[in-house]
Amino acid sequence: MVFGALHLKLFAGLALAVMAMPAAAGEIKTNPRAVLELFTSQGCNSCPPADALLKSFDQQPDLITLAYHVDYWDYIGWADTFGAKANTDRQRAYAAAWQSNTIYTPELVVNGAHDFVGSHKPEVENAVASASLPIPVTLKADADMLDVSIPGKPGEQESGVWLVTFIDNADVTVARGENAGKKLSYSQVVTGRHILGMWDPANGAHLRLPLDEVLTGPSNGAVILVQREHAGLPGPIMGAASFVR
């Protein structure tokens, strides 16, 4: 995916001046209290309750949800139609950041900082109730462009700015695994992750992304994440916003 020189300007901490644009038809979420990342698999019989819970959380205006379908059950014939090695790599990176040797499905990560069994609703709700994201991310959209603004916040740590694309809803009849023959409903299915640059706490960041290049293939939504990193591993998520066309 190519965004011309936009990512270079963001890496340099520069801002691009743009005119205000009318909002596009669709849904924009800004200033959420939490980002919920679910690591799931179609072949896992304990995952459908977590998938359904994630879908219910996505209905809340102050929550952003993402479903990362992993591929490590493929070796026993439980291939996930949305499974990707990149999703498994992200889950493993979280485990490495927390000095853990364990990954599992369904695992739900709140704001890049805490993990829970994805179907344990009370634990997740308690974590969400006290969650917050300190850096606001503003999105505006028209038919052609997505405008992203992230203000500066001196004293904060420089953080990566990520574009995560997704399919907002999908129904799948599972062919193999413990859910074989079942028709399952999924939401916010991740289709790709791309680093846009680094957020500069002193100057902030402002960029425009062409929607036709952002939302390719089946993807109809995108999340902008501001996330700390340490030694190449993911840290806490500091800000987020989402857009669904």
C-alpha positions as CSV (number, residue, x, y, z in Angstrom):
1,M,0.0,0.0,0.0
2,V,1.4,3.4,-1.0
3,F,0.6,6.8,0.3
4,G,3.1,8.8,-1.7
5,A,5.1,11.2,0.5
6,L,2.6,11.4,3.3
7,H,4.3,8.9,5.6
8,L,7.7,10.7,5.0
9,K,6.2,14.0,6.2
10,L,4.7,12.3,9.2
11,F,8.0,10.7,10.1
12,A,9.6,14.1,9.9
13,G,7.0,15.5,12.3
14,L,5.5,17.9,9.7
15,A,1.9,18.8,9.3
16,L,0.0,19.2,6.1
17,A,-2.5,22.1,5.9
18,V,-5.9,21.0,4.6
19,M,-9.3,22.7,4.3
20,A,-12.2,21.5,6.4
21,M,-14.2,18.8,4.6
22,P,-17.8,17.6,5.1
23,A,-18.3,14.3,6.8
24,A,-18.9,11.3,4.5
25,A,-21.7,8.9,4.9
26,G,-20.5,6.3,7.4
27,E,-19.5,6.1,11.0
28,I,-16.6,7.8,12.7
29,K,-15.5,7.1,16.2
30,T,-13.1,9.4,18.0
31,N,-11.9,9.8,21.6
32,P,-12.7,6.2,22.6
33,R,-11.9,5.0,26.1
34,A,-10.5,1.7,24.9
35,V,-9.3,-0.4,21.9
36,L,-10.2,-4.1,22.2
37,E,-8.1,-6.5,20.2
38,L,-9.4,-10.0,20.0
39,F,-7.2,-12.9,18.8
40,T,-9.6,-15.5,17.5
41,S,-10.0,-18.5,15.2
42,Q,-12.9,-20.0,13.3
43,G,-11.9,-23.5,14.3
44,C,-11.8,-22.9,18.0
45,N,-15.0,-23.9,19.9
46,S,-14.4,-21.4,22.7
47,C,-14.1,-18.5,20.3
48,P,-17.7,-17.8,19.1
49,P,-18.8,-16.4,22.5
50,A,-15.8,-14.1,22.4
51,D,-16.6,-13.1,18.8
52,A,-20.2,-12.3,19.9
53,L,-19.0,-10.3,22.9
54,L,-16.6,-8.3,20.7
55,K,-19.5,-7.5,18.3
56,S,-21.6,-6.2,21.2
57,F,-18.8,-4.0,22.5
58,D,-18.4,-2.6,19.0
59,Q,-21.9,-1.1,19.4
60,Q,-20.7,1.2,22.1
61,P,-19.6,4.6,20.8
62,D,-16.6,4.8,23.2
63,L,-15.0,1.5,22.2
64,I,-13.1,0.5,19.1
65,T,-12.8,-3.2,18.4
66,L,-10.5,-5.3,16.2
67,A,-10.6,-9.0,15.5
68,Y,-7.2,-10.6,14.5
69,H,-7.8,-14.1,13.1
70,V,-4.7,-16.2,13.7
71,D,-3.3,-19.0,11.6
72,Y,-1.6,-21.3,14.1
73,W,-4.5,-23.8,14.2
74,D,-4.1,-24.3,10.4
75,Y,-1.6,-27.2,11.0
76,I,-4.3,-29.5,12.3
77,G,-6.7,-28.6,9.4
78,W,-8.6,-25.8,11.0
79,A,-7.8,-23.2,8.4
80,D,-9.4,-19.8,9.1
81,T,-10.6,-17.9,6.0
82,F,-9.4,-14.7,7.6
83,G,-6.3,-16.2,9.3
84,A,-3.0,-14.5,8.7
85,K,0.6,-14.9,9.9
86,A,0.8,-11.2,10.6
87,N,-2.0,-11.5,13.1
88,T,-0.3,-14.3,14.9
89,D,2.9,-12.3,14.8
90,R,1.1,-9.4,16.6
91,Q,-0.2,-11.8,19.3
92,R,3.3,-13.2,19.8
93,A,4.7,-9.7,20.0
94,Y,2.4,-8.9,22.8
95,A,3.4,-12.1,24.6
96,A,7.1,-11.2,24.2
97,A,6.5,-7.7,25.5
98,W,4.9,-9.2,28.6
99,Q,7.6,-11.8,28.9
100,S,5.1,-14.5,28.4
101,N,5.5,-17.8,26.6
102,T,1.7,-18.3,26.1
103,I,-0.7,-17.4,23.4
104,Y,-4.2,-18.7,23.0
105,T,-7.6,-18.2,21.5
106,P,-9.7,-16.3,22.4
107,E,-7.3,-13.7,23.9
108,L,-8.6,-10.1,24.2
109,V,-6.1,-7.3,24.8
110,V,-7.3,-3.9,26.2
111,N,-5.4,-0.8,25.1
112,G,-2.3,-2.9,24.4
113,A,-1.7,-3.3,28.1
114,H,-3.8,-6.1,29.6
115,D,-5.1,-9.4,28.3
116,F,-8.1,-11.5,29.3
117,V,-9.9,-14.6,28.1
118,G,-12.1,-13.0,25.4
119,S,-15.4,-14.5,26.5
120,H,-15.0,-13.5,30.2
121,K,-17.4,-10.5,30.0
122,P,-17.2,-9.3,33.6
123,E,-13.4,-9.1,33.6
124,V,-13.3,-7.3,30.3
125,E,-16.1,-4.9,31.4
126,N,-14.1,-4.0,34.6
127,A,-11.0,-3.3,32.5
128,V,-13.0,-1.1,30.1
129,A,-14.7,0.8,32.9
130,S,-11.4,2.2,34.2
131,A,-9.7,2.5,30.8
132,S,-8.7,5.7,29.0
133,L,-6.6,6.9,26.1
134,P,-4.7,10.2,26.7
135,I,-4.1,11.2,23.0
136,P,-7.1,12.3,20.9
137,V,-7.2,11.3,17.3
138,T,-9.5,13.2,15.0
139,L,-10.8,11.9,11.6
140,K,-12.7,13.6,8.9
141,A,-13.7,12.1,5.6
142,D,-15.2,12.9,2.2
143,A,-15.7,10.7,-0.8
144,D,-12.0,10.6,-1.6
145,M,-9.8,11.4,1.4
146,L,-9.4,10.6,5.1
147,D,-8.0,13.5,7.1
148,V,-6.1,12.5,10.3
149,S,-5.2,15.0,13.1
150,I,-3.2,14.1,16.2
151,P,-2.3,17.0,18.4
152,G,1.0,17.3,20.2
153,K,1.4,16.6,23.9
154,P,4.8,17.6,25.3
155,G,6.2,15.2,27.8
156,E,4.7,12.1,26.2
157,Q,6.8,9.4,24.5
158,E,7.2,9.3,20.7
159,S,4.8,6.6,19.4
160,G,4.1,4.8,16.2
161,V,1.1,5.7,14.1
162,W,-0.6,2.7,12.5
163,L,-3.3,2.2,9.9
164,V,-5.4,-1.0,10.6
165,T,-8.0,-1.9,7.9
166,F,-10.9,-4.2,8.5
167,I,-14.2,-5.7,7.3
168,D,-17.0,-4.5,9.6
169,N,-19.2,-7.6,9.2
170,A,-18.9,-11.0,7.8
171,D,-20.8,-14.3,8.0
172,V,-18.9,-17.5,7.4
173,T,-20.0,-21.2,7.3
174,V,-17.0,-22.9,9.0
175,A,-15.7,-25.9,7.0
176,R,-13.3,-27.5,9.5
177,G,-12.4,-27.7,13.2
178,E,-14.5,-27.7,16.3
179,N,-17.1,-25.3,14.7
180,A,-17.5,-27.3,11.4
181,G,-20.8,-26.7,9.8
182,K,-21.8,-23.7,11.9
183,K,-22.5,-20.3,10.4
184,L,-20.7,-17.7,12.4
185,S,-20.9,-13.9,12.4
186,Y,-17.8,-11.8,12.7
187,S,-17.2,-8.1,13.1
188,Q,-14.2,-5.7,12.6
189,V,-12.1,-8.5,10.9
190,V,-8.6,-7.1,10.4
191,T,-7.3,-7.3,6.8
192,G,-4.0,-5.4,7.2
193,R,-1.7,-3.3,9.3
194,H,0.6,-0.6,8.0
195,I,3.0,1.8,9.8
196,L,2.4,5.4,8.7
197,G,5.1,7.1,10.8
198,M,5.9,8.4,14.2
199,W,3.9,10.8,16.3
200,D,6.0,13.7,17.5
201,P,4.8,14.8,21.0
202,A,6.2,18.3,20.3
203,N,4.5,19.0,17.0
204,G,1.7,16.4,16.6
205,A,0.8,15.0,13.2
206,H,-1.6,15.9,10.4
207,L,-2.0,13.9,7.2
208,R,-4.5,13.0,4.4
209,L,-4.9,9.5,3.1
210,P,-6.6,8.6,-0.2
211,L,-9.5,6.3,0.7
212,D,-9.2,4.3,-2.5
213,E,-5.7,3.3,-1.4
214,V,-6.7,2.8,2.2
215,L,-9.8,0.7,1.7
216,T,-8.8,-1.9,-0.9
217,G,-10.3,-5.3,-1.6
218,P,-13.1,-6.2,0.9
219,S,-11.9,-3.7,3.5
220,N,-14.6,-1.1,4.3
221,G,-13.2,0.4,7.6
222,A,-10.0,1.7,9.1
223,V,-8.5,2.4,12.5
224,I,-5.7,4.9,13.2
225,L,-3.7,3.7,16.3
226,V,-1.1,5.7,18.2
227,Q,0.9,3.0,20.1
228,R,4.1,3.1,22.1
229,E,6.9,0.6,21.3
230,H,9.8,-0.7,23.3
231,A,12.6,-2.7,21.7
232,G,10.4,-3.3,18.7
233,L,7.6,-4.7,20.7
234,P,4.1,-3.2,21.2
235,G,3.4,-1.2,24.2
236,P,0.3,0.7,25.5
237,I,-2.1,2.2,22.9
238,M,-2.3,5.9,23.5
239,G,-4.9,7.1,21.1
240,A,-7.3,5.8,18.4
241,A,-10.1,6.6,16.0
242,S,-12.0,4.6,13.5
243,F,-13.9,5.1,10.2
244,V,-16.4,2.8,8.4
245,R,-17.4,3.7,4.9
